[in-house]
């Protein structure tokens, strides 16, 4: 038995893919900024402790 052919429009459009790619790029950039900020804060804290 053959699967039924779907005649409805695609739900995943190229525009939707582009949107999610851009969103992932922005989230990744934010995560890197947060990582460097936390690392810098840790280094400053260690410096203040005299280590």
C-alpha distance matrix in Angstrom:
0.0 3.8 6.6 9.0 12.0 15.2 18.1 20.7 23.3 23.3 25.1 26.5 28.8 31.2 34.0 32.6 32.3 35.9 37.1 35.8 37.2 40.6 40.6 39.9 42.8 45.1 44.3 44.8 48.2 49.3 48.4 50.5 53.4 53.3 53.3 56.4 58.1 57.7 58.9 61.9 62.8 62.7 64.9 67.4 67.5 68.2 70.9 72.6 72.7 74.4 71.8
3.8 0.0 3.8 6.4 8.6 12.0 14.9 17.6 20.0 19.9 22.0 23.3 25.4 27.8 30.6 29.4 29.1 32.6 34.0 32.9 34.2 37.5 37.7 37.2 39.9 42.3 41.7 42.2 45.5 46.7 46.0 48.1 50.9 51.0 51.1 54.0 55.8 55.6 56.8 59.7 60.7 60.7 62.9 65.3 65.6 66.3 68.9 70.6 70.9 72.6 70.1
6.6 3.8 0.0 3.8 6.4 9.0 12.4 14.6 17.0 16.7 18.5 20.0 22.3 24.9 27.5 26.1 26.0 29.5 30.7 29.6 31.1 34.3 34.3 33.9 36.8 39.0 38.4 39.1 42.3 43.4 42.8 45.0 47.7 47.8 48.0 51.0 52.6 52.5 53.8 56.6 57.5 57.7 59.9 62.2 62.5 63.3 65.9 67.5 67.8 69.6 67.2
9.0 6.4 3.8 0.0 3.8 6.3 9.3 11.7 14.5 15.0 17.0 19.0 21.1 23.9 26.3 25.1 25.5 28.9 29.9 29.2 31.0 34.0 34.0 34.0 36.9 38.9 38.4 39.4 42.5 43.5 43.2 45.5 48.0 48.1 48.6 51.5 53.0 53.0 54.5 57.2 58.0 58.4 60.7 62.8 63.1 64.2 66.7 68.2 68.7 70.6 68.3
12.0 8.6 6.4 3.8 0.0 3.8 6.3 9.2 11.7 12.3 14.9 16.8 18.4 21.1 23.6 22.8 23.2 26.4 27.7 27.3 28.9 31.8 32.1 32.4 35.0 37.0 36.9 38.0 40.8 42.0 42.0 44.1 46.5 46.9 47.5 50.3 51.8 52.1 53.5 56.1 57.0 57.6 59.7 61.8 62.3 63.5 65.8 67.4 68.0 69.8 67.6
15.2 12.0 9.0 6.3 3.8 0.0 3.8 5.6 8.2 9.1 11.4 13.8 15.4 18.4 20.6 19.6 20.4 23.7 24.6 24.4 26.3 29.0 29.2 29.7 32.4 34.2 34.1 35.4 38.2 39.2 39.4 41.6 43.8 44.2 45.1 47.8 49.1 49.5 51.1 53.5 54.4 55.2 57.4 59.3 59.8 61.1 63.4 64.8 65.6 67.5 65.5
18.1 14.9 12.4 9.3 6.3 3.8 0.0 3.8 6.5 8.8 11.6 14.2 15.0 18.0 19.9 19.5 20.7 23.6 24.5 24.9 26.8 29.2 29.6 30.5 33.0 34.6 35.0 36.4 38.9 39.9 40.5 42.7 44.7 45.2 46.3 48.9 50.1 50.7 52.5 54.7 55.6 56.5 58.7 60.4 61.1 62.6 64.7 66.1 67.1 69.0 67.1
20.7 17.6 14.6 11.7 9.2 5.6 3.8 0.0 3.8 6.6 8.7 11.8 12.7 16.1 17.4 16.7 18.5 21.3 21.7 22.2 24.5 26.6 26.8 28.0 30.6 31.9 32.2 33.9 36.4 37.1 37.8 40.2 42.0 42.5 43.7 46.3 47.4 48.0 49.9 52.0 52.8 53.9 56.1 57.7 58.4 60.0 62.1 63.3 64.4 66.4 64.6
23.3 20.0 17.0 14.5 11.7 8.2 6.5 3.8 0.0 3.8 6.4 9.0 9.1 12.5 13.7 13.4 15.2 17.8 18.4 19.2 21.3 23.3 23.7 25.1 27.4 28.8 29.4 31.1 33.3 34.3 35.1 37.4 39.1 39.8 41.1 43.5 44.6 45.5 47.3 49.3 50.2 51.4 53.5 55.0 55.9 57.5 59.5 60.8 61.9 63.9 62.2
23.3 19.9 16.7 15.0 12.3 9.1 8.8 6.6 3.8 0.0 3.8 5.5 6.4 9.8 11.5 10.8 12.0 14.9 15.8 16.1 18.1 20.4 20.8 21.8 24.3 25.9 26.3 27.8 30.2 31.2 31.9 34.1 36.0 36.7 37.8 40.3 41.5 42.3 44.0 46.1 47.1 48.2 50.2 51.9 52.7 54.2 56.2 57.7 58.8 60.6 58.8
25.1 22.0 18.5 17.0 14.9 11.4 11.6 8.7 6.4 3.8 0.0 3.8 6.0 9.7 10.5 8.7 10.4 13.6 13.6 13.7 16.2 18.3 18.2 19.3 22.1 23.3 23.5 25.3 27.7 28.5 29.1 31.6 33.3 33.8 35.1 37.6 38.7 39.4 41.2 43.3 44.1 45.3 47.5 49.0 49.7 51.4 53.4 54.7 55.8 57.7 56.0
26.5 23.3 20.0 19.0 16.8 13.8 14.2 11.8 9.0 5.5 3.8 0.0 3.8 6.8 8.2 6.2 6.9 10.3 10.9 10.7 12.8 15.3 15.5 16.3 18.9 20.5 20.8 22.3 24.7 25.8 26.4 28.6 30.5 31.2 32.3 34.8 36.0 36.8 38.5 40.6 41.6 42.7 44.7 46.4 47.3 48.7 50.7 52.2 53.3 55.1 53.3
28.8 25.4 22.3 21.1 18.4 15.4 15.0 12.7 9.1 6.4 6.0 3.8 0.0 3.8 5.3 5.1 6.4 8.7 9.9 10.9 12.5 14.4 15.4 16.7 18.6 20.2 21.2 22.7 24.6 26.0 27.0 28.9 30.6 31.7 33.0 35.1 36.4 37.5 39.2 41.0 42.2 43.5 45.3 46.9 48.0 49.6 51.3 52.8 54.1 55.8 54.2
31.2 27.8 24.9 23.9 21.1 18.4 18.0 16.1 12.5 9.8 9.7 6.8 3.8 0.0 3.8 5.4 5.1 6.2 8.6 10.0 10.5 12.3 14.2 15.3 16.5 18.5 20.0 21.0 22.7 24.5 25.7 27.1 28.8 30.3 31.5 33.3 34.8 36.2 37.6 39.2 40.7 42.1 43.7 45.2 46.6 48.1 49.6 51.3 52.8 54.2 52.6
34.0 30.6 27.5 26.3 23.6 20.6 19.9 17.4 13.7 11.5 10.5 8.2 5.3 3.8 0.0 3.8 5.4 5.1 6.1 8.7 9.9 10.6 12.2 14.2 15.4 16.6 18.4 20.0 21.2 22.7 24.3 26.0 27.2 28.7 30.3 32.0 33.1 34.7 36.3 37.8 39.1 40.8 42.4 43.7 45.1 46.8 48.2 49.7 51.3 52.9 51.5
32.6 29.4 26.1 25.1 22.8 19.6 19.5 16.7 13.4 10.8 8.7 6.2 5.1 5.4 3.8 0.0 3.8 5.4 5.0 6.3 8.7 10.0 10.5 12.3 14.3 15.5 16.5 18.3 20.1 21.1 22.4 24.5 25.9 26.9 28.5 30.6 31.6 32.8 34.6 36.3 37.4 38.9 40.8 42.1 43.3 45.0 46.7 48.0 49.5 51.2 49.7
32.3 29.1 26.0 25.5 23.2 20.4 20.7 18.5 15.2 12.0 10.4 6.9 6.4 5.1 5.4 3.8 0.0 3.8 5.4 5.3 6.2 8.7 9.8 10.6 12.4 14.4 15.3 16.4 18.5 20.0 21.0 22.7 24.5 25.7 26.8 28.9 30.3 31.5 32.9 34.8 36.1 37.4 39.1 40.8 42.0 43.4 45.1 46.7 48.1 49.6 47.9
35.9 32.6 29.5 28.9 26.4 23.7 23.6 21.3 17.8 14.9 13.6 10.3 8.7 6.2 5.1 5.4 3.8 0.0 3.8 5.5 5.1 6.2 8.5 9.9 10.6 12.4 14.3 15.3 16.7 18.5 20.0 21.3 22.8 24.5 25.8 27.4 28.8 30.4 31.8 33.3 34.8 36.3 37.8 39.3 40.8 42.3 43.7 45.3 46.9 48.4 46.9
37.1 34.0 30.7 29.9 27.7 24.6 24.5 21.7 18.4 15.8 13.6 10.9 9.9 8.6 6.1 5.0 5.4 3.8 0.0 3.8 5.5 5.3 6.1 8.6 10.0 10.7 12.3 14.2 15.5 16.6 18.4 20.2 21.3 22.6 24.4 26.2 27.1 28.7 30.4 31.9 33.0 34.7 36.5 37.7 39.0 40.8 42.3 43.6 45.3 47.0 45.6
35.8 32.9 29.6 29.2 27.3 24.4 24.9 22.2 19.2 16.1 13.7 10.7 10.9 10.0 8.7 6.3 5.3 5.5 3.8 0.0 3.8 5.4 4.9 6.0 8.5 9.8 10.3 12.0 14.1 15.2 16.2 18.2 19.9 20.8 22.2 24.4 25.5 26.6 28.3 30.1 31.3 32.6 34.5 36.0 37.1 38.7 40.4 41.9 43.3 45.0 43.4
37.2 34.2 31.1 31.0 28.9 26.3 26.8 24.5 21.3 18.1 16.2 12.8 12.5 10.5 9.9 8.7 6.2 5.1 5.5 3.8 0.0 3.8 5.5 5.2 6.3 8.8 10.0 10.6 12.4 14.4 15.3 16.7 18.6 20.1 21.0 22.9 24.5 25.8 27.1 28.8 30.4 31.7 33.2 34.9 36.2 37.6 39.2 40.9 42.3 43.8 42.1
40.6 37.5 34.3 34.0 31.8 29.0 29.2 26.6 23.3 20.4 18.3 15.3 14.4 12.3 10.6 10.0 8.7 6.2 5.3 5.4 3.8 0.0 3.8 5.4 5.0 6.3 8.7 9.8 10.7 12.4 14.3 15.5 16.7 18.5 20.0 21.5 22.7 24.5 25.9 27.2 28.8 30.5 31.9 33.2 34.8 36.4 37.7 39.3 41.0 42.5 41.1
40.6 37.7 34.3 34.0 32.1 29.2 29.6 26.8 23.7 20.8 18.2 15.5 15.4 14.2 12.2 10.5 9.8 8.5 6.1 4.9 5.5 3.8 0.0 3.8 5.4 5.2 6.2 8.6 9.9 10.6 12.3 14.4 15.5 16.5 18.3 20.2 21.1 22.5 24.4 25.9 27.0 28.6 30.4 31.7 32.9 34.7 36.3 37.6 39.2 40.9 39.6
39.9 37.2 33.9 34.0 32.4 29.7 30.5 28.0 25.1 21.8 19.3 16.3 16.7 15.3 14.2 12.3 10.6 9.9 8.6 6.0 5.2 5.4 3.8 0.0 3.8 5.5 5.1 6.0 8.6 9.8 10.4 12.3 14.2 15.2 16.3 18.5 19.9 20.9 22.4 24.3 25.6 26.9 28.6 30.3 31.4 32.9 34.6 36.2 37.5 39.1 37.5
42.8 39.9 36.8 36.9 35.0 32.4 33.0 30.6 27.4 24.3 22.1 18.9 18.6 16.5 15.4 14.3 12.4 10.6 10.0 8.5 6.3 5.0 5.4 3.8 0.0 3.8 5.5 5.1 6.2 8.7 9.9 10.7 12.4 14.3 15.3 16.8 18.4 20.1 21.2 22.7 24.4 25.9 27.2 28.8 30.4 31.8 33.1 34.9 36.5 37.8 36.3
45.1 42.3 39.0 38.9 37.0 34.2 34.6 31.9 28.8 25.9 23.3 20.5 20.2 18.5 16.6 15.5 14.4 12.4 10.7 9.8 8.8 6.3 5.2 5.5 3.8 0.0 3.8 5.4 5.1 6.2 8.6 10.0 10.6 12.3 14.2 15.6 16.5 18.4 20.1 21.2 22.6 24.4 25.9 27.1 28.6 30.4 31.7 33.1 34.9 36.5 35.2
44.3 41.7 38.4 38.4 36.9 34.1 35.0 32.2 29.4 26.3 23.5 20.8 21.2 20.0 18.4 16.5 15.3 14.3 12.3 10.3 10.0 8.7 6.2 5.1 5.5 3.8 0.0 3.8 5.4 5.1 6.1 8.7 9.9 10.5 12.2 14.4 15.2 16.4 18.3 20.0 21.0 22.5 24.4 25.7 26.8 28.6 30.2 31.6 33.0 34.8 33.4
44.8 42.2 39.1 39.4 38.0 35.4 36.4 33.9 31.1 27.8 25.3 22.3 22.7 21.0 20.0 18.3 16.4 15.3 14.2 12.0 10.6 9.8 8.6 6.0 5.1 5.4 3.8 0.0 3.8 5.4 5.1 6.3 8.7 9.9 10.5 12.5 14.2 15.4 16.5 18.4 20.0 21.1 22.7 24.4 25.8 27.1 28.7 30.4 31.8 33.2 31.6
48.2 45.5 42.3 42.5 40.8 38.2 38.9 36.4 33.3 30.2 27.7 24.7 24.6 22.7 21.2 20.1 18.5 16.7 15.5 14.1 12.4 10.7 9.9 8.6 6.2 5.1 5.4 3.8 0.0 3.8 5.4 5.2 6.3 8.7 9.9 10.8 12.4 14.3 15.5 16.6 18.4 20.1 21.3 22.7 24.4 25.9 27.1 28.8 30.6 31.9 30.5
49.3 46.7 43.4 43.5 42.0 39.2 39.9 37.1 34.3 31.2 28.5 25.8 26.0 24.5 22.7 21.1 20.0 18.5 16.6 15.2 14.4 12.4 10.6 9.8 8.7 6.2 5.1 5.4 3.8 0.0 3.8 5.4 5.1 6.2 8.5 10.0 10.5 12.3 14.2 15.3 16.4 18.4 20.0 21.1 22.4 24.4 25.7 27.0 28.7 30.4 29.3
48.4 46.0 42.8 43.2 42.0 39.4 40.5 37.8 35.1 31.9 29.1 26.4 27.0 25.7 24.3 22.4 21.0 20.0 18.4 16.2 15.3 14.3 12.3 10.4 9.9 8.6 6.1 5.1 5.4 3.8 0.0 3.8 5.5 5.1 6.1 8.7 9.8 10.5 12.3 14.2 15.3 16.5 18.4 20.0 21.0 22.6 24.3 25.8 27.1 28.8 27.3
50.5 48.1 45.0 45.5 44.1 41.6 42.7 40.2 37.4 34.1 31.6 28.6 28.9 27.1 26.0 24.5 22.7 21.3 20.2 18.2 16.7 15.5 14.4 12.3 10.7 10.0 8.7 6.3 5.2 5.4 3.8 0.0 3.8 5.4 5.0 6.3 8.5 9.9 10.5 12.3 14.2 15.3 16.5 18.4 19.9 21.1 22.5 24.4 25.9 27.1 25.6
53.4 50.9 47.7 48.0 46.5 43.8 44.7 42.0 39.1 36.0 33.3 30.5 30.6 28.8 27.2 25.9 24.5 22.8 21.3 19.9 18.6 16.7 15.5 14.2 12.4 10.6 9.9 8.7 6.3 5.1 5.5 3.8 0.0 3.8 5.4 5.3 6.1 8.7 9.9 10.6 12.3 14.3 15.4 16.5 18.3 20.0 21.1 22.6 24.5 25.9 24.9
53.3 51.0 47.8 48.1 46.9 44.2 45.2 42.5 39.8 36.7 33.8 31.2 31.7 30.3 28.7 26.9 25.7 24.5 22.6 20.8 20.1 18.5 16.5 15.2 14.3 12.3 10.5 9.9 8.7 6.2 5.1 5.4 3.8 0.0 3.8 5.5 5.0 6.1 8.6 9.9 10.5 12.3 14.3 15.3 16.4 18.3 19.9 21.1 22.7 24.5 23.4
53.3 51.1 48.0 48.6 47.5 45.1 46.3 43.7 41.1 37.8 35.1 32.3 33.0 31.5 30.3 28.5 26.8 25.8 24.4 22.2 21.0 20.0 18.3 16.3 15.3 14.2 12.2 10.5 9.9 8.5 6.1 5.0 5.4 3.8 0.0 3.8 5.4 5.2 6.2 8.6 9.9 10.7 12.4 14.3 15.4 16.6 18.4 20.1 21.3 22.8 21.3
56.4 54.0 51.0 51.5 50.3 47.8 48.9 46.3 43.5 40.3 37.6 34.8 35.1 33.3 32.0 30.6 28.9 27.4 26.2 24.4 22.9 21.5 20.2 18.5 16.8 15.6 14.4 12.5 10.8 10.0 8.7 6.3 5.3 5.5 3.8 0.0 3.8 5.5 5.0 6.0 8.5 9.8 10.5 12.2 14.1 15.3 16.3 18.3 20.0 21.1 19.8
58.1 55.8 52.6 53.0 51.8 49.1 50.1 47.4 44.6 41.5 38.7 36.0 36.4 34.8 33.1 31.6 30.3 28.8 27.1 25.5 24.5 22.7 21.1 19.9 18.4 16.5 15.2 14.2 12.4 10.5 9.8 8.5 6.1 5.0 5.4 3.8 0.0 3.8 5.5 5.2 6.2 8.6 9.9 10.6 12.2 14.3 15.3 16.6 18.5 20.1 19.4
57.7 55.6 52.5 53.0 52.1 49.5 50.7 48.0 45.5 42.3 39.4 36.8 37.5 36.2 34.7 32.8 31.5 30.4 28.7 26.6 25.8 24.5 22.5 20.9 20.1 18.4 16.4 15.4 14.3 12.3 10.5 9.9 8.7 6.1 5.2 5.5 3.8 0.0 3.8 5.4 5.0 6.2 8.7 9.9 10.5 12.3 14.2 15.4 16.6 18.6 17.5
58.9 56.8 53.8 54.5 53.5 51.1 52.5 49.9 47.3 44.0 41.2 38.5 39.2 37.6 36.3 34.6 32.9 31.8 30.4 28.3 27.1 25.9 24.4 22.4 21.2 20.1 18.3 16.5 15.5 14.2 12.3 10.5 9.9 8.6 6.2 5.0 5.5 3.8 0.0 3.8 5.4 5.1 6.2 8.7 9.9 10.6 12.3 14.3 15.5 16.7 15.2
61.9 59.7 56.6 57.2 56.1 53.5 54.7 52.0 49.3 46.1 43.3 40.6 41.0 39.2 37.8 36.3 34.8 33.3 31.9 30.1 28.8 27.2 25.9 24.3 22.7 21.2 20.0 18.4 16.6 15.3 14.2 12.3 10.6 9.9 8.6 6.0 5.2 5.4 3.8 0.0 3.8 5.4 5.1 6.2 8.6 9.9 10.5 12.4 14.3 15.4 14.6
62.8 60.7 57.5 58.0 57.0 54.4 55.6 52.8 50.2 47.1 44.1 41.6 42.2 40.7 39.1 37.4 36.1 34.8 33.0 31.3 30.4 28.8 27.0 25.6 24.4 22.6 21.0 20.0 18.4 16.4 15.3 14.2 12.3 10.5 9.9 8.5 6.2 5.0 5.4 3.8 0.0 3.8 5.5 5.2 6.1 8.6 9.9 10.6 12.5 14.4 14.1
62.7 60.7 57.7 58.4 57.6 55.2 56.5 53.9 51.4 48.2 45.3 42.7 43.5 42.1 40.8 38.9 37.4 36.3 34.7 32.6 31.7 30.5 28.6 26.9 25.9 24.4 22.5 21.1 20.1 18.4 16.5 15.3 14.3 12.3 10.7 9.8 8.6 6.2 5.1 5.4 3.8 0.0 3.8 5.5 5.1 6.2 8.6 9.9 10.7 12.5 11.4
64.9 62.9 59.9 60.7 59.7 57.4 58.7 56.1 53.5 50.2 47.5 44.7 45.3 43.7 42.4 40.8 39.1 37.8 36.5 34.5 33.2 31.9 30.4 28.6 27.2 25.9 24.4 22.7 21.3 20.0 18.4 16.5 15.4 14.3 12.4 10.5 9.9 8.7 6.2 5.1 5.5 3.8 0.0 3.8 5.4 5.1 6.1 8.7 9.9 10.6 9.5
67.4 65.3 62.2 62.8 61.8 59.3 60.4 57.7 55.0 51.9 49.0 46.4 46.9 45.2 43.7 42.1 40.8 39.3 37.7 36.0 34.9 33.2 31.7 30.3 28.8 27.1 25.7 24.4 22.7 21.1 20.0 18.4 16.5 15.3 14.3 12.2 10.6 9.9 8.7 6.2 5.2 5.5 3.8 0.0 3.8 5.5 5.0 6.2 8.7 9.9 10.2
67.5 65.6 62.5 63.1 62.3 59.8 61.1 58.4 55.9 52.7 49.7 47.3 48.0 46.6 45.1 43.3 42.0 40.8 39.0 37.1 36.2 34.8 32.9 31.4 30.4 28.6 26.8 25.8 24.4 22.4 21.0 19.9 18.3 16.4 15.4 14.1 12.2 10.5 9.9 8.6 6.1 5.1 5.4 3.8 0.0 3.8 5.4 5.2 6.4 8.8 9.2
68.2 66.3 63.3 64.2 63.5 61.1 62.6 60.0 57.5 54.2 51.4 48.7 49.6 48.1 46.8 45.0 43.4 42.3 40.8 38.7 37.6 36.4 34.7 32.9 31.8 30.4 28.6 27.1 25.9 24.4 22.6 21.1 20.0 18.3 16.6 15.3 14.3 12.3 10.6 9.9 8.6 6.2 5.1 5.5 3.8 0.0 3.8 5.4 5.1 6.4 5.6
70.9 68.9 65.9 66.7 65.8 63.4 64.7 62.1 59.5 56.2 53.4 50.7 51.3 49.6 48.2 46.7 45.1 43.7 42.3 40.4 39.2 37.7 36.3 34.6 33.1 31.7 30.2 28.7 27.1 25.7 24.3 22.5 21.1 19.9 18.4 16.3 15.3 14.2 12.3 10.5 9.9 8.6 6.1 5.0 5.4 3.8 0.0 3.8 5.4 5.1 5.8
72.6 70.6 67.5 68.2 67.4 64.8 66.1 63.3 60.8 57.7 54.7 52.2 52.8 51.3 49.7 48.0 46.7 45.3 43.6 41.9 40.9 39.3 37.6 36.2 34.9 33.1 31.6 30.4 28.8 27.0 25.8 24.4 22.6 21.1 20.1 18.3 16.6 15.4 14.3 12.4 10.6 9.9 8.7 6.2 5.2 5.4 3.8 0.0 3.8 5.3 7.7
72.7 70.9 67.8 68.7 68.0 65.6 67.1 64.4 61.9 58.8 55.8 53.3 54.1 52.8 51.3 49.5 48.1 46.9 45.3 43.3 42.3 41.0 39.2 37.5 36.5 34.9 33.0 31.8 30.6 28.7 27.1 25.9 24.5 22.7 21.3 20.0 18.5 16.6 15.5 14.3 12.5 10.7 9.9 8.7 6.4 5.1 5.4 3.8 0.0 3.8 5.7
74.4 72.6 69.6 70.6 69.8 67.5 69.0 66.4 63.9 60.6 57.7 55.1 55.8 54.2 52.9 51.2 49.6 48.4 47.0 45.0 43.8 42.5 40.9 39.1 37.8 36.5 34.8 33.2 31.9 30.4 28.8 27.1 25.9 24.5 22.8 21.1 20.1 18.6 16.7 15.4 14.4 12.5 10.6 9.9 8.8 6.4 5.1 5.3 3.8 0.0 3.8
71.8 70.1 67.2 68.3 67.6 65.5 67.1 64.6 62.2 58.8 56.0 53.3 54.2 52.6 51.5 49.7 47.9 46.9 45.6 43.4 42.1 41.1 39.6 37.5 36.3 35.2 33.4 31.6 30.5 29.3 27.3 25.6 24.9 23.4 21.3 19.8 19.4 17.5 15.2 14.6 14.1 11.4 9.5 10.2 9.2 5.6 5.8 7.7 5.7 3.8 0.0
